[in-house]
Each structure stands twice: as C-alpha cells, then as structure tokens.
Amino acid sequence: MYPINDIDAQLLLATLIAAKRRPAELVEIVAAADVLGCPVESGNLWAESFRRCATHGLVAAAEGGYVLTEAGQGLCEKLPKKADTSERVFLVRERLSDYMPAEKSPSVPMSTEQFEEAMAAHAVAAKQGGKNLLMPKPKVDEDAQRGRGRRPFGANRRRG
C-alpha cells in the first residue's frame, strides 16, 4: 500500500473485533474502535481509509455489513495478546507497509456522511447506557481468588 496511516491499522483492528461472528455494520465498527481506544473523530479520514483498504483487498462488503478479507485477517493474526492497542496498531501498520496486493479490488462505496451518521448513532447509544457487548471485561484481582479454593486433601478433620 502506498500511504499508510495509523487509521488504516485502527480500521483493520476495529473491523476484526466487530465482525468476529458476522459482518459488522458501520456503527459496530465505530463502537469497536472506541473500545480499542482509537475513537473515530474524523469521518472524512476514516472514510478515505475505508476506501483505501477496500481497494487493496483488505475489507469487503458482505451481507449488509463489512468483513475483513483473508488478506486483511492475515495482517491481523498472531498479534501478542498482552500487547496494548498502540503496540498492536504499530505491528499491523508494519505489516501493512510490507503488504503488496495481488491486484486492485473494487472499492466499497463509503462517504463521509455515512461515517458521521455512524458516529452520531454510536454517541446516542453510549448516552443511553445499557449493556455494550464490545466493552472489555473487568480484570479479576488474582490475590483475592488465591485465598479461596478447595483443600487438596479433603475437608477439615476434627482431632480428638
């Protein structure tokens, strides 16, 4: 790919998270980017990145949503699990710099207005509260769990 920005890597990671089980709508991709810590602030930049990734065969439209192609999934696989978002973005961006598409794919039509509508819908959903399935789970305190547990050799015995 020619110009590579952090937004390209962030878009790929957000699409990977949002489209895990089924093709993701644009609002779900925006929500996943927000959970990653890379909120969508400029609809114009994200729409341009989306068109660029689609043209290079990394993102495709499917069943009313968007998914990563096999090439896009290949760029995002085997990332370190304990790495934070900035490290993952850096690694994906590094892989993008080495990526050479076999041929240009048809671009997915994406406008700035579509991203701005998705941003507005996500903002409304965030204000309403409720359960967001894309929110990370809270970490359990390991010290609190160590104290509780079964004894390996049975229950307490009375001595007497």
GUMILUM-545470 format. One record per atom (N, C-alpha, C, O, CB): residue in one letter; y, x, z. Coordinates in steps of 0.05 Angstrom, whole numbers, padded with zeros to 5 digits, always signed. Glycine has a CB too. Example, Ala and Ser with C-alpha at 12.3 -4.5 7.8 and 13.67 -1.06 7.14 Angstrom:
A-00114+00264+00156A-00090+00246+00156A-00066+00264+00156A-00066+00285+00169A-00089+00226+00181S-00045+00257+00142S-00021+00273+00143S+00001+00258+00157S+00023+00268+00161S-00012+00282+00114
This chain:
M-00023+00017+00000M+00000+00000+00000M+00025+00018+00000M+00024+00040+00010M+00000-00019+00024Y+00045+00008-00011Y+00069+00025-00014Y+00086+00025+00011Y+00084+00043+00027Y+00086+00015-00037P+00103+00005+00016P+00118+00006+00041P+00101-00006+00064P+00091-00028+00061P+00145-00010+00039I+00097+00009+00085I+00081+00000+00107I+00099-00003+00131I+00112+00017+00140I+00057+00019+00112N+00099-00026+00143N+00116-00032+00166N+00097-00039+00189N+00074-00046+00186N+00136-00054+00161D+00109-00039+00213D+00094-00048+00237D+00087-00077+00234D+00066-00086+00244D+00110-00043+00263I+00104-00092+00220I+00099-00121+00218I+00074-00126+00202I+00060-00146+00208I+00123-00135+00204D+00067-00109+00183D+00042-00113+00168D+00018-00111+00186D+00000-00128+00185D+00040-00092+00145A+00018-00091+00203A-00004-00087+00222A-00005-00110+00242A-00026-00120+00249A-00002-00060+00236Q+00019-00118+00252Q+00020-00140+00271Q+00010-00166+00259Q-00004-00181+00272Q+00049-00144+00281L+00017-00171+00233L+00007-00195+00219L-00023-00194+00217L-00036-00215+00221L+00020-00197+00192L-00034-00172+00210L-00064-00170+00207L-00077-00175+00234L-00097-00189+00235L-00072-00142+00196L-00067-00163+00256L-00079-00167+00282L-00076-00196+00291L-00095-00207+00303L-00067-00148+00303A-00053-00208+00287A-00049-00236+00295A-00067-00255+00279A-00078-00274+00290A-00019-00244+00291T-00070-00249+00253T-00088-00266+00237T-00117-00262+00245T-00133-00282+00245T-00085-00259+00207L-00124-00238+00252L-00151-00233+00262L-00157-00249+00287L-00179-00261+00289L-00155-00203+00268I-00139-00250+00306I-00142-00265+00331I-00143-00295+00325I-00160-00309+00335I-00121-00258+00351A-00123-00305+00309A-00121-00333+00305A-00143-00345+00288A-00151-00368+00292A-00094-00339+00292A-00154-00330+00269A-00174-00340+00251A-00202-00330+00258A-00218-00324+00240A-00167-00332+00222K-00208-00329+00283K-00234-00319+00291K-00256-00338+00284K-00277-00329+00274K-00234-00314+00321R-00252-00363+00288R-00274-00383+00283R-00270-00400+00259R-00289-00410+00247R-00277-00400+00307R-00245-00403+00251R-00238-00420+00228R-00212-00410+00216R-00197-00396+00230R-00237-00450+00235P-00206-00418+00192P-00180-00410+00180P-00157-00420+00198P-00157-00443+00207P-00177-00421+00152A-00138-00402+00203A-00116-00408+00221A-00091-00419+00206A-00085-00410+00184A-00108-00383+00237E-00078-00438+00219E-00053-00448+00208E-00031-00428+00215E-00035-00410+00232E-00046-00476+00220L-00009-00430+00203L+00013-00412+00207L+00023-00412+00236L+00031-00391+00247L+00036-00418+00188V+00023-00436+00248V+00032-00438+00276V+00013-00422+00295V+00022-00410+00314V+00033-00468+00285E-00013-00422+00289E-00032-00408+00305E-00028-00377+00302E-00032-00362+00321E-00060-00416+00297I-00021-00369+00278I-00016-00340+00274I+00009-00332+00289I+00010-00310+00301I-00012-00334+00244V+00030-00349+00289V+00054-00343+00305V+00048-00342+00334V+00058-00325+00349V+00076-00365+00299A+00031-00360+00344A+00023-00360+00372A+00007-00335+00379A+00011-00324+00401A+00007-00386+00379A-00011-00327+00362A-00026-00303+00367A-00009-00278+00367A-00013-00260+00383A-00048-00300+00345A+00011-00277+00350A+00030-00255+00350A+00046-00254+00376A+00051-00233+00387A+00049-00256+00326D+00053-00277+00386D+00067-00279+00412D+00050-00270+00435D+00059-00256+00453D+00076-00308+00417V+00024-00277+00435V+00005-00268+00455V+00001-00238+00454V-00001-00224+00474V-00022-00282+00452L+00001-00227+00430L-00002-00198+00427L+00022-00182+00437L+00020-00159+00443L-00006-00191+00397G+00045-00196+00440G+00069-00182+00449G+00086-00174+00426G+00104-00157+00429G+00062-00159+00466C+00081-00185+00402C+00098-00179+00379C+00108-00206+00368C+00099-00214+00347C+00082-00163+00356P+00126-00219+00382P+00135-00245+00373P+00148-00245+00346P+00161-00225+00339P+00153-00258+00394V+00145-00267+00332V+00157-00270+00305V+00186-00277+00310V+00193-00298+00320V+00143-00292+00288E+00204-00259+00302E+00232-00263+00306E+00247-00268+00280E+00267-00282+00279E+00245-00240+00321S+00237-00256+00259S+00250-00259+00232S+00230-00271+00213S+00211-00258+00205S+00260-00231+00222G+00234-00296+00206G+00216-00309+00187G+00216-00295+00160G+00196-00295+00146G+00224-00338+00183N+00239-00284+00152N+00241-00270+00126N+00223-00246+00125N+00208-00242+00105N+00270-00262+00121L+00224-00229+00146L+00207-00205+00146L+00177-00211+00147L+00161-00199+00134L+00214-00187+00170W+00170-00232+00163W+00142-00239+00165W+00132-00252+00139W+00109-00247+00131W+00138-00259+00189A+00149-00268+00126A+00141-00280+00100A+00137-00258+00079A+00118-00260+00063A+00162-00301+00091E+00154-00238+00079E+00151-00216+00060E+00126-00200+00066E+00111-00193+00047E+00176-00198+00061S+00120-00195+00091S+00096-00181+00099S+00071-00197+00091S+00052-00186+00081S+00096-00175+00129F+00073-00223+00095F+00050-00240+00088F+00045-00239+00058F+00022-00236+00049F+00056-00270+00096R+00066-00240+00041R+00062-00239+00012R+00051-00211+00004R+00034-00209-00013R+00089-00244-00002R+00061-00190+00017R+00052-00163+00011R+00022-00160+00018R+00007-00149+00002R+00069-00142+00026C+00014-00170+00041C-00014-00167+00049C-00032-00184+00031C-00055-00176+00025C-00018-00176+00079A-00023-00207+00023A-00039-00224+00005A-00041-00211-00023A-00063-00212-00035A-00026-00252+00002T-00020-00199-00033T-00021-00186-00059T-00040-00162-00059T-00052-00156-00079T+00007-00177-00067H-00043-00149-00036H-00060-00126-00034H-00089-00133-00025H-00105-00116-00020H-00048-00105-00015G-00094-00159-00024G-00122-00168-00019G-00130-00166+00010G-00154-00163+00016G-00140-00152-00035L-00111-00169+00029L-00118-00168+00057L-00118-00195+00071L-00133-00200+00090L-00099-00150+00072V-00102-00214+00061V-00100-00241+00072V-00105-00261+00049V-00095-00256+00027V-00072-00246+00086A-00119-00282+00055A-00125-00302+00034A-00122-00330+00046A-00125-00334+00070A-00153-00298+00022A-00116-00349+00029A-00115-00377+00037A-00143-00389+00035A-00157-00384+00016A-00094-00393+00020A-00150-00405+00056A-00177-00417+00055A-00176-00443+00072A-00167-00442+00095A-00198-00398+00066E-00185-00465+00061E-00189-00490+00075E-00163-00498+00090E-00165-00507+00113E-00212-00488+00094G-00141-00496+00078G-00116-00505+00091G-00105-00486+00111G-00086-00492+00125G-00120-00531+00103G-00116-00462+00113G-00107-00442+00132G-00108-00415+00119G-00109-00412+00095G-00124-00442+00158Y-00107-00394+00136Y-00106-00367+00126Y-00127-00350+00141Y-00131-00354+00165Y-00078-00354+00129V-00140-00332+00127V-00160-00315+00139V-00156-00286+00128V-00142-00282+00108V-00189-00325+00132L-00168-00267+00142L-00168-00240+00132L-00192-00238+00113L-00213-00249+00117L-00171-00219+00155T-00187-00223+00092T-00209-00217+00073T-00227-00196+00085T-00221-00186+00107T-00198-00208+00045E-00248-00189+00072E-00266-00169+00082E-00252-00142+00084E-00257-00127+00103E-00291-00166+00064A-00234-00136+00065A-00219-00111+00067A-00200-00112+00091A-00197-00092+00105A-00202-00107+00041G-00188-00135+00096G-00170-00137+00119G-00185-00135+00146G-00175-00123+00165G-00155-00164+00119Q-00209-00147+00147Q-00225-00144+00171Q-00234-00116+00175Q-00237-00106+00198Q-00249-00163+00169G-00240-00102+00153G-00248-00074+00155G-00227-00056+00167G-00233-00037+00181G-00256-00064+00127L-00201-00063+00161L-00179-00047+00172L-00176-00052+00202L-00166-00035+00217L-00154-00054+00158C-00184-00075+00212C-00180-00082+00240C-00205-00079+00257C-00204-00085+00281C-00171-00111+00241E-00227-00070+00246E-00251-00068+00262E-00253-00041+00276E-00240-00022+00269E-00276-00071+00244K-00269-00041+00297K-00274-00017+00313K-00249-00005+00325K-00246+00019+00327K-00288+00004+00297L-00231-00023+00334L-00207-00014+00349L-00215-00010+00378L-00233-00025+00387L-00183-00033+00346P-00204+00009+00392P-00211+00012+00420P-00205-00013+00437P-00183-00024+00434P-00197+00036+00432K-00224-00022+00453K-00220-00046+00468K-00199-00043+00491K-00186-00062+00498K-00246-00055+00480K-00197-00019+00501K-00179-00015+00524K-00151-00007+00514K-00133-00002+00531K-00190+00006+00542A-00146-00005+00488A-00120+00003+00478A-00101-00020+00480A-00108-00044+00478A-00122+00012+00448D-00075-00014+00486D-00056-00035+00487D-00047-00042+00458D-00055-00029+00439D-00031-00026+00504T-00029-00062+00456T-00022-00072+00430T-00008-00051+00413T-00013-00049+00389T-00004-00095+00433S+00009-00035+00425S+00024-00015+00408S+00004+00006+00397S+00008+00015+00375S+00045-00001+00426E-00016+00013+00412E-00036+00032+00401E-00052+00019+00379E-00058+00033+00359E-00055+00041+00424R-00059-00006+00382R-00074-00020+00361R-00058-00022+00336R-00068-00018+00313R-00084-00047+00370V-00032-00029+00339V-00014-00032+00316V-00013-00005+00302V-00013-00003+00277V+00014-00041+00324F-00010+00017+00317F-00008+00044+00306F-00034+00050+00290F-00032+00061+00268F-00004+00065+00328L-00057+00044+00301L-00082+00051+00287L-00086+00034+00262L-00095+00045+00241L-00106+00045+00306V-00078+00009+00263V-00081-00008+00239V-00061+00001+00218V-00067+00002+00194V-00076-00038+00246R-00037+00009+00227R-00017+00019+00208R-00026+00045+00194R-00022+00049+00171R+00011+00023+00222E-00039+00061+00210E-00050+00086+00199E-00072+00081+00178E-00073+00094+00158E-00062+00104+00222R-00088+00061+00184R-00109+00054+00165R-00097+00041+00140R-00107+00045+00118R-00129+00034+00178L-00076+00026+00143L-00062+00014+00120L-00051+00036+00102L-00050+00032+00077L-00040-00004+00130S-00041+00057+00113S-00030+00079+00097S-00051+00091+00079S-00045+00101+00057S-00016+00100+00114D-00076+00091+00088D-00098+00102+00072D-00111+00082+00053D-00126+00089+00035D-00119+00113+00090Y-00104+00057+00057Y-00117+00035+00041Y-00106+00034+00013Y-00082+00034+00008Y-00112+00008+00055M-00124+00034-00006M-00117+00031-00034M-00132+00007-00045M-00157+00008-00047M-00124+00057-00051P-00118-00015-00052P-00133-00039-00062P-00145-00033-00089P-00134-00018-00106P-00113-00062-00064A-00168-00045-00093A-00183-00041-00119A-00166-00053-00142A-00164-00042-00163A-00211-00054-00117E-00155-00077-00137E-00139-00090-00157E-00120-00109-00142E-00126-00117-00120E-00156-00105-00178K-00099-00116-00155K-00080-00135-00142K-00091-00163-00142K-00103-00172-00162K-00053-00135-00157S-00088-00176-00120S-00098-00203-00117S-00074-00222-00121S-00051-00214-00119S-00110-00207-00088P-00080-00247-00127P-00058-00266-00130P-00045-00270-00103P-00058-00272-00082P-00069-00293-00141S-00019-00271-00103S-00004-00274-00079S-00006-00303-00068S-00009-00322-00083S+00026-00267-00083V-00005-00305-00042V-00005-00331-00029V+00024-00340-00026V+00040-00325-00014V-00020-00331-00001P+00032-00363-00037P+00060-00371-00035P+00067-00375-00006P+00055-00390+00009P+00065-00397-00051M+00088-00361+00002M+00098-00362+00030M+00128-00360+00030M+00139-00342+00017M+00085-00340+00048S+00141-00379+00043S+00170-00378+00044S+00180-00373+00072S+00165-00377+00091S+00182-00405+00033T+00204-00365+00074T+00217-00360+00099T+00218-00386+00115T+00214-00386+00140T+00245-00349+00096E+00223-00408+00102E+00225-00434+00115E+00198-00441+00129E+00198-00453+00150E+00233-00456+00095Q+00176-00435+00116Q+00150-00441+00128Q+00147-00426+00154Q+00137-00437+00174Q+00127-00434+00108F+00154-00401+00154F+00152-00385+00179F+00171-00395+00200F+00164-00397+00224F+00157-00356+00174E+00195-00403+00192E+00215-00414+00211E+00205-00440+00223E+00210-00445+00247E+00242-00417+00198E+00193-00457+00207E+00181-00482+00217E+00159-00476+00237E+00157-00489+00258E+00171-00499+00194A+00142-00457+00231A+00120-00449+00249A+00131-00438+00275A+00121-00443+00296A+00101-00429+00235M+00153-00422+00273M+00165-00411+00297M+00177-00434+00314M+00174-00434+00339M+00188-00391+00290A+00189-00454+00302A+00200-00477+00316A+00178-00493+00329A+00181-00502+00352A+00217-00494+00298A+00156-00498+00315A+00134-00513+00326A+00121-00498+00349A+00113-00511+00369A+00113-00518+00304H+00119-00472+00347H+00108-00456+00370H+00127-00457+00394H+00118-00459+00417H+00104-00427+00361A+00153-00456+00389A+00172-00458+00411A+00170-00485+00425A+00172-00486+00450A+00201-00453+00401V+00167-00506+00410V+00164-00533+00422V+00139-00534+00439V+00139-00545+00461V+00164-00555+00400A+00117-00524+00428A+00091-00525+00442A+00093-00508+00467A+00081-00515+00488A+00069-00515+00424A+00107-00485+00467A+00109-00468+00490A+00125-00481+00512A+00119-00478+00536A+00122-00441+00483K+00146-00497+00505K+00162-00511+00525K+00147-00534+00538K+00152-00540+00561K+00188-00522+00512Q+00128-00546+00524Q+00114-00569+00535Q+00094-00560+00556Q+00086-00576+00573Q+00099-00583+00513G+00087-00535+00556G+00067-00526+00576G+00040-00533+00566G+00034-00532+00542G+00072-00539+00603G+00022-00540+00584G-00005-00546+00577G-00021-00521+00574G-00012-00499+00581G-00006-00562+00551K-00045-00524+00564K-00063-00501+00562K-00062-00489+00534K-00066-00502+00514K-00092-00510+00568N-00055-00464+00534N-00055-00449+00509N-00081-00433+00507N-00085-00415+00524N-00029-00430+00507L-00097-00438+00488L-00123-00425+00486L-00120-00396+00478L-00139-00380+00480L-00140-00439+00466L-00097-00388+00467L-00094-00360+00459L-00084-00342+00482L-00080-00318+00478L-00075-00359+00436M-00078-00354+00505M-00068-00337+00527M-00090-00319+00538M-00113-00328+00540M-00057-00356+00550P-00083-00295+00544P-00103-00277+00556P-00112-00286+00583P-00096-00297+00598P-00093-00248+00557K-00137-00281+00590K-00147-00289+00616K-00137-00269+00637K-00135-00245+00632K-00178-00290+00615P-00131-00279+00661P-00123-00261+00682P-00146-00243+00691P-00169-00251+00691P-00112-00277+00706K-00139-00218+00697K-00159-00199+00706K-00167-00205+00735K-00150-00211+00751K-00150-00170+00702V-00192-00202+00740V-00203-00207+00767V-00201-00180+00783V-00207-00159+00772V-00232-00217+00766D-00192-00183+00808D-00190-00159+00825D-00218-00150+00832D-00233-00164+00844D-00173-00166+00850E-00224-00125+00823E-00251-00115+00828E-00257-00110+00857E-00280-00114+00866E-00255-00089+00812D-00237-00102+00873D-00242-00096+00901D-00250-00122+00916D-00266-00121+00935D-00217-00084+00914A-00238-00144+00908A-00244-00170+00921A-00273-00178+00916A-00286-00191+00933A-00225-00192+00912Q-00283-00172+00892Q-00310-00180+00885Q-00331-00161+00897Q-00354-00169+00900Q-00313-00182+00856R-00324-00137+00902R-00344-00118+00913R-00354-00126+00940R-00378-00122+00947R-00332-00090+00914G-00337-00137+00957G-00344-00144+00984G-00365-00166+00985G-00381-00167+01004G-00320-00151+01000R-00363-00184+00966R-00382-00207+00966R-00405-00201+00948R-00403-00188+00928R-00367-00233+00956G-00428-00210+00956G-00452-00205+00940G-00477-00208+00957G-00476-00209+00981G-00451-00178+00927R-00500-00209+00944R-00525-00212+00958R-00534-00185+00968R-00529-00164+00957R-00546-00224+00939R-00547-00187+00990R-00560-00163+01001R-00585-00158+00985R-00600-00177+00979R-00566-00165+01031P-00591-00134+00978P-00614-00129+00961P-00641-00134+00974P-00661-00138+00960P-00613-00100+00952F-00642-00134+01001F-00669-00137+01014F-00671-00163+01030F-00685-00164+01050F-00674-00113+01032G-00658-00183+01021G-00661-00209+01034G-00638-00215+01054G-00618-00201+01055G-00687-00210+01049A-00642-00237+01068A-00621-00247+01086A-00622-00232+01112A-00639-00214+01117A-00625-00277+01091N-00603-00239+01130N-00602-00226+01156N-00627-00232+01172N-00638-00254+01170N-00577-00236+01172R-00636-00213+01187R-00660-00217+01203R-00652-00216+01232R-00634-00201+01240R-00682-00196+01197R-00665-00233+01247R-00659-00233+01276R-00678-00213+01289R-00701-00211+01283R-00663-00261+01288R-00666-00198+01307R-00682-00179+01321R-00686-00190+01349R-00668-00199+01363R-00669-00151+01322G-00710-00189+01358G-00712-00199+01384G-00738-00197+01398G-00741-00205+01420G-00706-00226+01384
